[in-house]
Each structure stands twice: as C-alpha cells, then as structure tokens.
Amino acid sequence: MNEDQNNPTSTRSPKRHIVALVVFALVAAGAIASYRSYTQRPRAFIQHWSERFRTVDSLDTAKRLEQSEPVVVRSLPSGEWFIATCEHSCCSGAGFDATVIRDSTGAIYADTTHTFCGIEGLGGELSEHLAPATSLAAFYSGLSQLKLQKQ
C-alpha cells in the first residue's frame, strides 16, 4: 500500500492548488474583460454618433438624417439648430444612458448621466426647453438635467 494515498500532503495537492489558481485567474480575467467591455459601451456610442454628427453640415442634412435614424432635430427662432440622439438604460436594454448633441456651430456635446427613456422622451424633453429659448445659448442654459461635455 502506498503511504501517499493516506497522506493529506501528497504531491497531488500542490498540483490541484495550481490548477485551481489558474482556473480562478482565467475566470477573473474574463470577468474583468467583460466588465471593461461593458463600461466602454457608452464611450463607443458617443464616439459613433459624434463621428456621424460631424458629417451633418446643415439643417437640411440633419432633417434628412432624422427621417432614417433615431435622432431629433430642432431649429430655433435665431436660425440656429441642433440634432440629438440618445441611448437609454430603462427600456432599450442597452444598460447605459448617453446623449449626444451637435449644434449648428459644429459643437458636439455628450452626457452619460441622464436618461430620456427613448428618442420620444428625448424629443419631448428637449422641446420643453425650447419653448423659452430663442438661441442656442438660451437653450443650453436651460438644460440643467444634462451635464454636457464637449467632444
């Protein structure tokens, strides 16, 4: 009879520990990679729409994009305008909130702190802020719920 079979400190034990550590390290690495990918989704959304909006050079171009994409276009009495889109965690399944706005000056802004609950919610809330606004400056000053960051 082999004495190592009854001995709890046999040479198999360290091998099992090593295998367990390797498996744990692989699971942890996968979890970290998955988490990093998940946290990058808002940034990817903002990057995608910032690039798309850079090609919008006029109100007419913005209105054409509104016919085929989930965007909202609004014009102001001053002749200024903006185009906006959003992603929302509450009902789209995206798991994050992000808003991207491009205005007629060419400035692009983004926010990841507020949810509009869909493109309809975005259009409704932005229209409410347009009522007293006659210019982009007045419009932006009334957007207290968004923490816009220039892109």
Phi, psi and chi 1 to 4 in degrees:
 res  aa     phi    psi   chi1   chi2   chi3   chi4
   1 MET       -  135.8  179.3  169.7  177.7      -
   2 ASN   -79.5  126.8 -172.0  -12.9      -      -
   3 GLU   -68.6  -26.5  -69.5  179.7   15.3      -
   4 ASP   -66.8  -23.4  -76.5  -16.2      -      -
   5 GLN   -65.9  -33.1  -71.5  176.8  -14.6      -
   6 ASN   -95.5   -8.1  -65.7  -32.1      -      -
   7 ASN   -89.6  118.9 -174.0   -6.1      -      -
   8 PRO   -67.7  -12.3   18.9  -24.8      -      -
   9 THR  -104.2   38.0   59.6      -      -      -
  10 SER   -68.4  169.8   79.2      -      -      -
  11 THR   -70.7  -14.3   56.9      -      -      -
  12 ARG   -70.0  -32.3  -71.5 -175.1 -174.5  176.7
  13 SER   -58.5  -48.4 -175.5      -      -      -
  14 PRO   -62.9  -35.5  -24.3   33.0      -      -
  15 LYS   -63.7  -40.9  -71.2  179.6 -175.0  176.5
  16 ARG   -64.0  -40.1  -72.9 -177.1 -178.2  162.4
  17 HIS   -63.7  -41.2  -70.4  -58.7      -      -
  18 ILE   -65.0  -45.7  -69.3  170.5      -      -
  19 VAL   -60.7  -43.6  169.2      -      -      -
  20 ALA   -62.5  -41.5      -      -      -      -
  21 LEU   -65.1  -40.8  -75.7  172.7      -      -
  22 VAL   -63.5  -45.9  168.1      -      -      -
  23 VAL   -61.3  -45.2  168.9      -      -      -
  24 PHE   -60.6  -43.6  175.8   76.1      -      -
  25 ALA   -62.5  -40.7      -      -      -      -
  26 LEU   -65.9  -42.8  -70.1  172.0      -      -
  27 VAL   -64.4  -43.1  169.0      -      -      -
  28 ALA   -64.1  -42.9      -      -      -      -
  29 ALA   -62.4  -41.0      -      -      -      -
  30 GLY   -64.5  -40.7      -      -      -      -
  31 ALA   -65.4  -42.0      -      -      -      -
  32 ILE   -64.9  -44.4  -69.8  168.3      -      -
  33 ALA   -62.4  -41.9      -      -      -      -
  34 SER   -63.7  -43.4  178.7      -      -      -
  35 TYR   -63.8  -43.6  176.3   76.3      -      -
  36 ARG   -62.4  -41.4  -70.2 -172.1   75.9 -157.5
  37 SER   -62.2  -43.5  172.7      -      -      -
  38 TYR   -62.5  -42.6  178.7   77.8      -      -
  39 THR   -73.9  -18.1   60.3      -      -      -
  40 GLN   -83.7  -12.1  -64.6  -61.7  -43.3      -
  41 ARG   -59.5  -44.2  -69.8  170.4   48.5 -155.2
  42 PRO   -61.4  -41.0  -20.7   29.5      -      -
  43 ARG   -62.7  -40.3 -175.2  173.9  -64.3  145.2
  44 ALA   -65.6  -40.7      -      -      -      -
  45 PHE   -61.5  -47.6  176.7   85.3      -      -
  46 ILE   -62.4  -43.5  -69.6  168.1      -      -
  47 GLN   -61.4  -46.1 -179.5   67.6   32.4      -
  48 HIS   -58.5  -51.1  168.8   79.1      -      -
  49 TRP   -73.8  -28.7  -78.2  102.2      -      -
  50 SER   -62.7  -43.7  -66.4      -      -      -
  51 GLU   -64.5  -43.7  -70.0  172.6   10.7      -
  52 ARG   -61.5  -44.9  -69.4  -80.6  -49.9  -90.5
  53 PHE   -69.9  -24.0  -75.8  171.1      -      -
  54 ARG   -64.5  -22.2  -79.6 -172.5 -178.7   88.5
  55 THR   -85.8   -8.9   65.5      -      -      -
  56 VAL   -85.3  106.2  177.1      -      -      -
  57 ASP  -108.9    1.3   58.8   -5.0      -      -
  58 SER  -156.2  165.0   68.8      -      -      -
  59 LEU   -63.0  -38.3  179.6   57.4      -      -
  60 ASP   -61.7  -42.9  -71.6  -23.3      -      -
  61 THR   -62.9  -41.6  -55.6      -      -      -
  62 ALA   -62.2  -43.4      -      -      -      -
  63 LYS   -65.8  -35.4  -73.5 -178.9  177.1 -179.9
  64 ARG   -65.9  -40.2  -79.8 -165.6  -58.8  -82.9
  65 LEU   -65.4  -34.3 -171.2   59.4      -      -
  66 GLU   -63.5  -26.6 -173.9  178.5   35.5      -
  67 GLN   -73.6  -22.0  -66.8  173.1   -0.1      -
  68 SER  -122.2   -8.2   62.1      -      -      -
  69 GLU  -129.1  160.0  -64.7  -71.1  -15.5      -
  70 PRO   -78.7   72.7   30.3  -34.7      -      -
  71 VAL  -130.7  160.8  -59.9      -      -      -
  72 VAL  -121.6  134.2  171.0      -      -      -
  73 VAL  -119.9  133.5  176.3      -      -      -
  74 ARG  -135.2  141.5  -62.2  -70.1 -174.5  -95.6
  75 SER  -116.0  153.7   57.4      -      -      -
  76 LEU  -112.9  158.9  -60.6  159.9      -      -
  77 PRO   -56.0  -26.4  -26.2   34.1      -      -
  78 SER   -71.5  -10.7   64.5      -      -      -
  79 GLY    95.1  -10.1      -      -      -      -
  80 GLU   -75.1  161.4  -63.9  168.9  -58.5      -
  81 TRP  -151.2  169.1   54.2  -90.2      -      -
  82 PHE  -149.3  159.3   66.5   87.1      -      -
  83 ILE  -127.4  140.6 -176.0  169.7      -      -
  84 ALA  -143.6  154.5      -      -      -      -
  85 THR  -145.5  166.6 -167.6      -      -      -
  86 CYS  -152.2  162.4   68.1      -      -      -
  87 GLU  -125.1  147.6 -172.8   60.4   83.1      -
  88 HIS  -137.6  135.9   43.6   98.2      -      -
  89 SER   -78.2  -23.0   60.0      -      -      -
  90 CYS   -71.3  -33.9   63.7      -      -      -
  91 CYS  -140.9   -3.9   51.5      -      -      -
  92 SER   -91.8  -16.3   73.4      -      -      -
  93 GLY    84.2    5.3      -      -      -      -
  94 ALA   -67.6  -32.9      -      -      -      -
  95 GLY    82.8    7.3      -      -      -      -
  96 PHE  -151.3  163.6   64.8   90.2      -      -
  97 ASP  -115.3  136.1  -61.5  -44.9      -      -
  98 ALA  -157.0  139.8      -      -      -      -
  99 THR  -129.0  137.8  -57.1      -      -      -
 100 VAL  -128.6  130.5 -178.1      -      -      -
 101 ILE  -127.9  134.4  -61.1  173.7      -      -
 102 ARG  -123.3  133.1 -171.1 -122.1 -164.9 -117.3
 103 ASP  -112.6  176.5   64.8   36.3      -      -
 104 SER   -68.0  -12.2   54.2      -      -      -
 105 THR   -82.1  -10.1   69.4      -      -      -
 106 GLY    97.1   -6.3      -      -      -      -
 107 ALA   -71.9  140.6      -      -      -      -
 108 ILE  -121.8  130.8  -61.9  175.9      -      -
 109 TYR  -125.4  153.7  -61.0   95.4      -      -
 110 ALA  -140.4  156.4      -      -      -      -
 111 ASP  -145.9  143.3  170.3   80.1      -      -
 112 THR  -126.2   20.6   57.5      -      -      -
 113 THR  -108.7  -10.4   64.6      -      -      -
 114 HIS  -128.3  140.4 -177.4   74.2      -      -
 115 THR  -108.5  137.4 -177.4      -      -      -
 116 PHE  -102.0   -0.7  -74.0  101.9      -      -
 117 CYS    54.9   53.1  -74.4      -      -      -
 118 GLY   100.4  168.1      -      -      -      -
 119 ILE   -64.3  -31.9 -159.0   69.9      -      -
 120 GLU   -66.2  -42.3  -62.3   83.5    7.2      -
 121 GLY   -63.3  -40.5      -      -      -      -
 122 LEU   -59.6  -50.0  172.2   73.8      -      -
 123 GLY   -60.4  -42.7      -      -      -      -
 124 GLY   -64.4  -48.7      -      -      -      -
 125 GLU   -67.0  -40.4  -76.9 -169.2   49.4      -
 126 LEU   -68.3  -33.4  -66.5 -177.2      -      -
 127 SER   -65.0  -37.6  -68.9      -      -      -
 128 GLU   -60.4  -37.6  -70.6  173.4   20.0      -
 129 HIS   -77.9  -15.9  -67.2  -70.9      -      -
 130 LEU   -78.5  -28.0  -76.5  179.5      -      -
 131 ALA   -48.2  -52.0      -      -      -      -
 132 PRO   -86.6   -8.3   29.6  -33.0      -      -
 133 ALA   -87.3  131.6      -      -      -      -
 134 THR  -111.5   -6.6   58.3      -      -      -
 135 SER  -147.1  167.8   67.6      -      -      -
 136 LEU   -61.7  -39.7  -76.4  172.3      -      -
 137 ALA   -59.5  -43.7      -      -      -      -
 138 ALA   -68.5  -37.9      -      -      -      -
 139 PHE   -61.9  -51.8  169.4   70.2      -      -
 140 TYR   -63.3  -35.9  -75.8  128.9      -      -
 141 SER   -67.5  -21.6   67.9      -      -      -
 142 GLY   -90.1   -3.0      -      -      -      -
 143 LEU   -90.2   64.4  -73.4  179.0      -      -
 144 SER   -70.2  -24.8   59.1      -      -      -
 145 GLN   -77.5  -17.3   80.6  -87.9   21.9      -
 146 LEU  -100.0  140.4  -70.7  175.5      -      -
 147 LYS  -109.6   77.9  -66.4  169.0 -177.8   45.8
 148 LEU   -70.2  136.4  -64.9  171.9      -      -
 149 GLN  -119.1  128.2  -59.9  -69.3  -43.6      -
 150 LYS   -67.9  136.1 -167.3  162.1 -171.3  173.2
 151 GLN   -97.8      -  -61.0  -59.7  -63.4      -
